[in-house]
Each structure stands twice: as C-alpha cells, then as structure tokens.
Amino acid sequence: MLLDYAPILVLLALVAGFAVSNVVFSELVGRTRRAVAKGAAYECGMGSIGNARLRLSIHFYLVAVLFIVFDVETLLLVPWAASARTFTEAGVGGIVFAQVAIFLFVLGLGLLYEWRKGGMSWDR
C-alpha cells in the first residue's frame, strides 16, 4: 500500500529540495541592497496616506464576520444541490430535504436576529 505512494513522496521530496536549494542559493549568491524605499509600503503606485494603524469601528469587523459565516453556510448548500437527485433515487430524499430545511430555518433565524439587533445597518 505504501509502495503505491512512493512516486508521490519522491516528487514531494524533490519539490521541497528544489525550493530549499533555491532559497539557500539566492541568499548565498545574491547581493543585498538596503534602501529606505524597499522597506516602505507599496499601494498600487500611490503614496501612503495617513497611518496604517487606523482604528476602525468594531461594527466593521462584525459585518465582515457575519458575511463570512453566512457565505460559508450558503456554500454548504452547493454539494446538497449537486447531489439532490442521488438522494431522491436512493430513497432518502425526504430526510435530506428535511435536514436542509432545518438548516435553512436556523440560518434564517440567525439572519433575522442580526437584522433586528441592527447588525446589518452601516449608518451606526
């Protein structure tokens, strides 16, 4: 069984060795030029405006986390939708549909809660 994975392990070792040897070789042979402009932040060719440590409202982070949570949960519906016909043919389509309906109900309750608490309004 392990012998079947030997070519993949050899390739992985070759790739890791190549990467490490390139980094070591560039450090040994390459020249290092220190400059102030090298260490400066680069923003699309424009100069930096203001401080990089700008304090943002916690509301920005809450909306970002809500987006990620609802986006990932909605993404979980894609495999179900892709295999819905298989579940129906196997005779468990009703059970899987009920599970997805409960999932969407809980997701909707969470969205309704956030909406009622004002978590979706930007003008705070």
Phi, psi and omega in degrees: 000313180293331179296333178293331182267001182301315179298323179292319178294322177295315178298318178298318178294320178296316180296314179296318178297319178297316180296313181294318180294324177294319179293315180295316180298317180292327177290323182283319187267324186290153177271147176248123177245117179272133178211152179293321182293333179293324182273354182283152178289141180246122180236082174055035178082359180256150178290154180290142178240121176080190183269141178286343181260049180292133179276124179253157178293147178296337179298325177301315181291324179296317179294321179297316179293320177298318178300314181296316181298310182289330178292315180293319180294324177290326178296333178292344179282340183297312178297325178295316180295325180290330183249017181298321180294324179295319178295321180294318180293331180279351178089008179246020182298322180293320180293315180294320178297320178295320178296318179292324178295320176295318178301313179293326178296314178295320177298317178294322177297319177296318178295318178297319178299313180295322180294316180293328179280353179087019181286345182261358183268133182273345189270024177277000000 
